[in-house]
Amino acid sequence: MRAILGFGLESFLYVPVYAGNVLSTINFLRDLPVFDEVATTTGQIHAAALASKGEIS
């Protein structure tokens, strides 16, 4: 965690890729500002697109 903070990344958004069970997560990191509802929804759309493939390689 210290290494991540050392890069100036202070906002974290973890989105599960779910297709019946959790296949993986997408981890978004950035400096401030924090992630808003639009960014969260965008992350969920990306996760759903990955989940539709049924597997993560």
mmCIF file as gemmi writes it, N, C-alpha and C atoms, coordinates in Angstrom:
data_model
loop_
_atom_site.group_PDB
_atom_site.id
_atom_site.type_symbol
_atom_site.label_atom_id
_atom_site.label_alt_id
_atom_site.label_comp_id
_atom_site.label_asym_id
_atom_site.label_entity_id
_atom_site.label_seq_id
_atom_site.pdbx_PDB_ins_code
_atom_site.Cartn_x
_atom_site.Cartn_y
_atom_site.Cartn_z
_atom_site.occupancy
_atom_site.B_iso_or_equiv
_atom_site.pdbx_formal_charge
_atom_site.auth_seq_id
_atom_site.auth_asym_id
_atom_site.pdbx_PDB_model_num
ATOM 1 N N . MET Axp A 1 ? 0.823 -1.192 0 1 0 ? 1 A 1
ATOM 2 C CA . MET Axp A 1 ? 0 0 0 1 0 ? 1 A 1
ATOM 3 C C . MET Axp A 1 ? 0.865 1.252 0 1 0 ? 1 A 1
ATOM 4 N N . ARG Axp A 2 ? 1.964 1.23 0.734 1 0 ? 2 A 1
ATOM 5 C CA . ARG Axp A 2 ? 2.844 2.401 0.77 1 0 ? 2 A 1
ATOM 6 C C . ARG Axp A 2 ? 3.404 2.713 -0.603 1 0 ? 2 A 1
ATOM 7 N N . ALA Axp A 3 ? 3.719 1.659 -1.376 1 0 ? 3 A 1
ATOM 8 C CA . ALA Axp A 3 ? 4.254 1.881 -2.721 1 0 ? 3 A 1
ATOM 9 C C . ALA Axp A 3 ? 3.231 2.582 -3.596 1 0 ? 3 A 1
ATOM 10 N N . ILE Axp A 4 ? 1.985 2.17 -3.496 1 0 ? 4 A 1
ATOM 11 C CA . ILE Axp A 4 ? 0.919 2.795 -4.289 1 0 ? 4 A 1
ATOM 12 C C . ILE Axp A 4 ? 0.761 4.248 -3.889 1 0 ? 4 A 1
ATOM 13 N N . LEU Axp A 5 ? 0.712 4.504 -2.609 1 0 ? 5 A 1
ATOM 14 C CA . LEU Axp A 5 ? 0.591 5.882 -2.135 1 0 ? 5 A 1
ATOM 15 C C . LEU Axp A 5 ? 1.818 6.697 -2.529 1 0 ? 5 A 1
ATOM 16 N N . GLY Axp A 6 ? 2.973 6.055 -2.592 1 0 ? 6 A 1
ATOM 17 C CA . GLY Axp A 6 ? 4.192 6.725 -2.992 1 0 ? 6 A 1
ATOM 18 C C . GLY Axp A 6 ? 4.152 7.237 -4.422 1 0 ? 6 A 1
ATOM 19 N N . PHE Axp A 7 ? 3.331 6.614 -5.258 1 0 ? 7 A 1
ATOM 20 C CA . PHE Axp A 7 ? 3.147 7.079 -6.631 1 0 ? 7 A 1
ATOM 21 C C . PHE Axp A 7 ? 2.116 8.198 -6.719 1 0 ? 7 A 1
ATOM 22 N N . GLY Axp A 8 ? 1.55 8.581 -5.586 1 0 ? 8 A 1
ATOM 23 C CA . GLY Axp A 8 ? 0.549 9.645 -5.576 1 0 ? 8 A 1
ATOM 24 C C . GLY Axp A 8 ? -0.86 9.161 -5.882 1 0 ? 8 A 1
ATOM 25 N N . LEU Axp A 9 ? -1.063 7.854 -5.859 1 0 ? 9 A 1
ATOM 26 C CA . LEU Axp A 9 ? -2.385 7.285 -6.131 1 0 ? 9 A 1
ATOM 27 C C . LEU Axp A 9 ? -3.152 7.208 -4.823 1 0 ? 9 A 1
ATOM 28 N N . GLU Axp A 10 ? -4.205 7.996 -4.733 1 0 ? 10 A 1
ATOM 29 C CA . GLU Axp A 10 ? -4.958 8.088 -3.485 1 0 ? 10 A 1
ATOM 30 C C . GLU Axp A 10 ? -6.425 7.702 -3.632 1 0 ? 10 A 1
ATOM 31 N N . SER Axp A 11 ? -6.887 7.483 -4.865 1 0 ? 11 A 1
ATOM 32 C CA . SER Axp A 11 ? -8.268 7.07 -5.095 1 0 ? 11 A 1
ATOM 33 C C . SER Axp A 11 ? -8.256 5.663 -5.663 1 0 ? 11 A 1
ATOM 34 N N . PHE Axp A 12 ? -9.08 4.796 -5.092 1 0 ? 12 A 1
ATOM 35 C CA . PHE Axp A 12 ? -9.119 3.401 -5.475 1 0 ? 12 A 1
ATOM 36 C C . PHE Axp A 12 ? -10.554 3.004 -5.787 1 0 ? 12 A 1
ATOM 37 N N . LEU Axp A 13 ? -10.724 2.257 -6.87 1 0 ? 13 A 1
ATOM 38 C CA . LEU Axp A 13 ? -12.032 1.718 -7.22 1 0 ? 13 A 1
ATOM 39 C C . LEU Axp A 13 ? -11.808 0.272 -7.644 1 0 ? 13 A 1
ATOM 40 N N . TYR Axp A 14 ? -12.368 -0.663 -6.895 1 0 ? 14 A 1
ATOM 41 C CA . TYR Axp A 14 ? -12.239 -2.077 -7.184 1 0 ? 14 A 1
ATOM 42 C C . TYR Axp A 14 ? -13.6 -2.582 -7.654 1 0 ? 14 A 1
ATOM 43 N N . VAL Axp A 15 ? -13.646 -3.101 -8.889 1 0 ? 15 A 1
ATOM 44 C CA . VAL Axp A 15 ? -14.908 -3.553 -9.482 1 0 ? 15 A 1
ATOM 45 C C . VAL Axp A 15 ? -14.8 -5.049 -9.752 1 0 ? 15 A 1
ATOM 46 N N . PRO Axp A 16 ? -15.679 -5.852 -9.152 1 0 ? 16 A 1
ATOM 47 C CA . PRO Axp A 16 ? -15.626 -7.286 -9.423 1 0 ? 16 A 1
ATOM 48 C C . PRO Axp A 16 ? -16.131 -7.605 -10.827 1 0 ? 16 A 1
ATOM 49 N N . VAL Axp A 17 ? -15.478 -8.57 -11.463 1 0 ? 17 A 1
ATOM 50 C CA . VAL Axp A 17 ? -15.947 -9.124 -12.735 1 0 ? 17 A 1
ATOM 51 C C . VAL Axp A 17 ? -16.687 -10.396 -12.348 1 0 ? 17 A 1
ATOM 52 N N . TYR Axp A 18 ? -17.997 -10.355 -12.477 1 0 ? 18 A 1
ATOM 53 C CA . TYR Axp A 18 ? -18.86 -11.395 -11.927 1 0 ? 18 A 1
ATOM 54 C C . TYR Axp A 18 ? -19.654 -12.066 -13.036 1 0 ? 18 A 1
ATOM 55 N N . ALA Axp A 19 ? -19.534 -13.387 -13.138 1 0 ? 19 A 1
ATOM 56 C CA . ALA Axp A 19 ? -20.324 -14.174 -14.088 1 0 ? 19 A 1
ATOM 57 C C . ALA Axp A 19 ? -20.713 -15.469 -13.387 1 0 ? 19 A 1
ATOM 58 N N . GLY Axp A 20 ? -21.673 -15.359 -12.47 1 0 ? 20 A 1
ATOM 59 C CA . GLY Axp A 20 ? -22.061 -16.5 -11.656 1 0 ? 20 A 1
ATOM 60 C C . GLY Axp A 20 ? -21.191 -16.626 -10.412 1 0 ? 20 A 1
ATOM 61 N N . ASN Axp A 21 ? -19.954 -16.273 -10.553 1 0 ? 21 A 1
ATOM 62 C CA . ASN Axp A 21 ? -19.009 -16.159 -9.44 1 0 ? 21 A 1
ATOM 63 C C . ASN Axp A 21 ? -17.994 -15.086 -9.829 1 0 ? 21 A 1
ATOM 64 N N . VAL Axp A 22 ? -17.207 -14.673 -8.899 1 0 ? 22 A 1
ATOM 65 C CA . VAL Axp A 22 ? -16.235 -13.622 -9.188 1 0 ? 22 A 1
ATOM 66 C C . VAL Axp A 22 ? -15.072 -14.231 -9.973 1 0 ? 22 A 1
ATOM 67 N N . LEU Axp A 23 ? -14.88 -13.726 -11.196 1 0 ? 23 A 1
ATOM 68 C CA . LEU Axp A 23 ? -13.79 -14.194 -12.041 1 0 ? 23 A 1
ATOM 69 C C . LEU Axp A 23 ? -12.489 -13.453 -11.735 1 0 ? 23 A 1
ATOM 70 N N . SER Axp A 24 ? -12.645 -12.166 -11.409 1 0 ? 24 A 1
ATOM 71 C CA . SER Axp A 24 ? -11.493 -11.309 -11.175 1 0 ? 24 A 1
ATOM 72 C C . SER Axp A 24 ? -11.996 -9.969 -10.656 1 0 ? 24 A 1
ATOM 73 N N . THR Axp A 25 ? -11.104 -9.017 -10.526 1 0 ? 25 A 1
ATOM 74 C CA . THR Axp A 25 ? -11.492 -7.638 -10.247 1 0 ? 25 A 1
ATOM 75 C C . THR Axp A 25 ? -10.719 -6.728 -11.187 1 0 ? 25 A 1
ATOM 76 N N . ILE Axp A 26 ? -11.322 -5.585 -11.465 1 0 ? 26 A 1
ATOM 77 C CA . ILE Axp A 26 ? -10.621 -4.517 -12.169 1 0 ? 26 A 1
ATOM 78 C C . ILE Axp A 26 ? -10.283 -3.491 -11.1 1 0 ? 26 A 1
ATOM 79 N N . ASN Axp A 27 ? -9.037 -3.116 -11.05 1 0 ? 27 A 1
ATOM 80 C CA . ASN Axp A 27 ? -8.567 -2.168 -10.042 1 0 ? 27 A 1
ATOM 81 C C . ASN Axp A 27 ? -8.199 -0.861 -10.724 1 0 ? 27 A 1
ATOM 82 N N . PHE Axp A 28 ? -8.953 0.176 -10.429 1 0 ? 28 A 1
ATOM 83 C CA . PHE Axp A 28 ? -8.676 1.504 -10.959 1 0 ? 28 A 1
ATOM 84 C C . PHE Axp A 28 ? -8.006 2.312 -9.849 1 0 ? 28 A 1
ATOM 85 N N . LEU Axp A 29 ? -6.905 2.934 -10.179 1 0 ? 29 A 1
ATOM 86 C CA . LEU Axp A 29 ? -6.192 3.765 -9.208 1 0 ? 29 A 1
ATOM 87 C C . LEU Axp A 29 ? -5.835 5.084 -9.882 1 0 ? 29 A 1
ATOM 88 N N . ARG Axp A 30 ? -5.902 6.161 -9.122 1 0 ? 30 A 1
ATOM 89 C CA . ARG Axp A 30 ? -5.51 7.465 -9.645 1 0 ? 30 A 1
ATOM 90 C C . ARG Axp A 30 ? -5.282 8.414 -8.486 1 0 ? 30 A 1
ATOM 91 N N . ASP Axp A 31 ? -4.772 9.589 -8.851 1 0 ? 31 A 1
ATOM 92 C CA . ASP Axp A 31 ? -4.64 10.615 -7.821 1 0 ? 31 A 1
ATOM 93 C C . ASP Axp A 31 ? -6.028 11.19 -7.558 1 0 ? 31 A 1
ATOM 94 N N . LEU Axp A 32 ? -6.109 12.15 -6.733 1 0 ? 32 A 1
ATOM 95 C CA . LEU Axp A 32 ? -7.41 12.754 -6.431 1 0 ? 32 A 1
ATOM 96 C C . LEU Axp A 32 ? -7.937 13.482 -7.65 1 0 ? 32 A 1
ATOM 97 N N . PRO Axp A 33 ? -9.21 13.649 -7.866 1 0 ? 33 A 1
ATOM 98 C CA . PRO Axp A 33 ? -10.315 13.449 -6.939 1 0 ? 33 A 1
ATOM 99 C C . PRO Axp A 33 ? -10.754 11.987 -6.865 1 0 ? 33 A 1
ATOM 100 N N . VAL Axp A 34 ? -11.607 11.717 -5.901 1 0 ? 34 A 1
ATOM 101 C CA . VAL Axp A 34 ? -12.122 10.368 -5.729 1 0 ? 34 A 1
ATOM 102 C C . VAL Axp A 34 ? -13.008 10.015 -6.918 1 0 ? 34 A 1
ATOM 103 N N . PHE Axp A 35 ? -13.242 8.731 -7.101 1 0 ? 35 A 1
ATOM 104 C CA . PHE Axp A 35 ? -14.106 8.269 -8.187 1 0 ? 35 A 1
ATOM 105 C C . PHE Axp A 35 ? -15.556 8.644 -7.882 1 0 ? 35 A 1
ATOM 106 N N . ASP Axp A 36 ? -16.242 9.144 -8.889 1 0 ? 36 A 1
ATOM 107 C CA . ASP Axp A 36 ? -17.642 9.532 -8.721 1 0 ? 36 A 1
ATOM 108 C C . ASP Axp A 36 ? -18.557 8.44 -9.288 1 0 ? 36 A 1
ATOM 109 N N . GLU Axp A 37 ? -19.841 8.708 -9.289 1 0 ? 37 A 1
ATOM 110 C CA . GLU Axp A 37 ? -20.817 7.719 -9.75 1 0 ? 37 A 1
ATOM 111 C C . GLU Axp A 37 ? -20.628 7.38 -11.23 1 0 ? 37 A 1
ATOM 112 N N . VAL Axp A 38 ? -20.269 8.371 -12.038 1 0 ? 38 A 1
ATOM 113 C CA . VAL Axp A 38 ? -20.05 8.125 -13.468 1 0 ? 38 A 1
ATOM 114 C C . VAL Axp A 38 ? -18.874 7.174 -13.662 1 0 ? 38 A 1
ATOM 115 N N . ALA Axp A 39 ? -17.783 7.397 -12.945 1 0 ? 39 A 1
ATOM 116 C CA . ALA Axp A 39 ? -16.618 6.518 -13.054 1 0 ? 39 A 1
ATOM 117 C C . ALA Axp A 39 ? -16.952 5.116 -12.561 1 0 ? 39 A 1
ATOM 118 N N . THR Axp A 40 ? -17.723 5.024 -11.505 1 0 ? 40 A 1
ATOM 119 C CA . THR Axp A 40 ? -18.127 3.719 -10.978 1 0 ? 40 A 1
ATOM 120 C C . THR Axp A 40 ? -18.969 2.963 -12.002 1 0 ? 40 A 1
ATOM 121 N N . THR Axp A 41 ? -19.913 3.654 -12.618 1 0 ? 41 A 1
ATOM 122 C CA . THR Axp A 41 ? -20.758 3.034 -13.637 1 0 ? 41 A 1
ATOM 123 C C . THR Axp A 41 ? -19.92 2.591 -14.83 1 0 ? 41 A 1
ATOM 124 N N . THR Axp A 42 ? -18.964 3.409 -15.245 1 0 ? 42 A 1
ATOM 125 C CA . THR Axp A 42 ? -18.085 3.051 -16.349 1 0 ? 42 A 1
ATOM 126 C C . THR Axp A 42 ? -17.289 1.793 -16.008 1 0 ? 42 A 1
ATOM 127 N N . GLY Axp A 43 ? -16.788 1.707 -14.786 1 0 ? 43 A 1
ATOM 128 C CA . GLY Axp A 43 ? -16.078 0.509 -14.351 1 0 ? 43 A 1
ATOM 129 C C . GLY Axp A 43 ? -16.96 -0.72 -14.395 1 0 ? 43 A 1
ATOM 130 N N . GLN Axp A 44 ? -18.213 -0.567 -13.995 1 0 ? 44 A 1
ATOM 131 C CA . GLN Axp A 44 ? -19.153 -1.69 -14.016 1 0 ? 44 A 1
ATOM 132 C C . GLN Axp A 44 ? -19.446 -2.138 -15.443 1 0 ? 44 A 1
ATOM 133 N N . ILE Axp A 45 ? -19.507 -1.191 -16.367 1 0 ? 45 A 1
ATOM 134 C CA . ILE Axp A 45 ? -19.731 -1.541 -17.78 1 0 ? 45 A 1
ATOM 135 C C . ILE Axp A 45 ? -18.548 -2.34 -18.318 1 0 ? 45 A 1
ATOM 136 N N . HIS Axp A 46 ? -17.342 -1.914 -17.988 1 0 ? 46 A 1
ATOM 137 C CA . HIS Axp A 46 ? -16.153 -2.653 -18.42 1 0 ? 46 A 1
ATOM 138 C C . HIS Axp A 46 ? -16.132 -4.048 -17.8 1 0 ? 46 A 1
ATOM 139 N N . ALA Axp A 47 ? -16.484 -4.158 -16.545 1 0 ? 47 A 1
ATOM 140 C CA . ALA Axp A 47 ? -16.52 -5.453 -15.871 1 0 ? 47 A 1
ATOM 141 C C . ALA Axp A 47 ? -17.552 -6.377 -16.528 1 0 ? 47 A 1
ATOM 142 N N . ALA Axp A 48 ? -18.708 -5.825 -16.876 1 0 ? 48 A 1
ATOM 143 C CA . ALA Axp A 48 ? -19.751 -6.626 -17.524 1 0 ? 48 A 1
ATOM 144 C C . ALA Axp A 48 ? -19.282 -7.114 -18.898 1 0 ? 48 A 1
ATOM 145 N N . ALA Axp A 49 ? -18.564 -6.275 -19.616 1 0 ? 49 A 1
ATOM 146 C CA . ALA Axp A 49 ? -18.038 -6.683 -20.921 1 0 ? 49 A 1
ATOM 147 C C . ALA Axp A 49 ? -17.054 -7.832 -20.768 1 0 ? 49 A 1
ATOM 148 N N . LEU Axp A 50 ? -16.176 -7.754 -19.767 1 0 ? 50 A 1
ATOM 149 C CA . LEU Axp A 50 ? -15.253 -8.855 -19.517 1 0 ? 50 A 1
ATOM 150 C C . LEU Axp A 50 ? -15.982 -10.123 -19.08 1 0 ? 50 A 1
ATOM 151 N N . ALA Axp A 51 ? -16.987 -9.94 -18.221 1 0 ? 51 A 1
ATOM 152 C CA . ALA Axp A 51 ? -17.743 -11.094 -17.713 1 0 ? 51 A 1
ATOM 153 C C . ALA Axp A 51 ? -18.472 -11.818 -18.838 1 0 ? 51 A 1
ATOM 154 N N . SER Axp A 52 ? -18.901 -11.077 -19.858 1 0 ? 52 A 1
ATOM 155 C CA . SER Axp A 52 ? -19.643 -11.701 -20.956 1 0 ? 52 A 1
ATOM 156 C C . SER Axp A 52 ? -18.774 -12.688 -21.728 1 0 ? 52 A 1
ATOM 157 N N . LYS Axp A 53 ? -17.454 -12.563 -21.597 1 0 ? 53 A 1
ATOM 158 C CA . LYS Axp A 53 ? -16.545 -13.525 -22.239 1 0 ? 53 A 1
ATOM 159 C C . LYS Axp A 53 ? -16.516 -14.839 -21.473 1 0 ? 53 A 1
ATOM 160 N N . GLY Axp A 54 ? -16.897 -14.8 -20.187 1 0 ? 54 A 1
ATOM 161 C CA . GLY Axp A 54 ? -16.993 -16.018 -19.393 1 0 ? 54 A 1
ATOM 162 C C . GLY Axp A 54 ? -15.707 -16.483 -18.753 1 0 ? 54 A 1
ATOM 163 N N . GLU Axp A 55 ? -14.577 -15.941 -19.194 1 0 ? 55 A 1
ATOM 164 C CA . GLU Axp A 55 ? -13.306 -16.299 -18.574 1 0 ? 55 A 1
ATOM 165 C C . GLU Axp A 55 ? -12.331 -15.148 -18.751 1 0 ? 55 A 1
ATOM 166 N N . ILE Axp A 56 ? -11.407 -15.068 -17.849 1 0 ? 56 A 1
ATOM 167 C CA . ILE Axp A 56 ? -10.379 -14.033 -17.876 1 0 ? 56 A 1
ATOM 168 C C . ILE Axp A 56 ? -9.05 -14.754 -18.065 1 0 ? 56 A 1
ATOM 169 N N . SER Axp A 57 ? -8.295 -14.345 -19.054 1 0 ? 57 A 1
ATOM 170 C CA . SER Axp A 57 ? -6.987 -15.002 -19.243 1 0 ? 57 A 1
ATOM 171 C C . SER Axp A 57 ? -5.863 -14.009 -19.092 1 0 ? 57 A 1
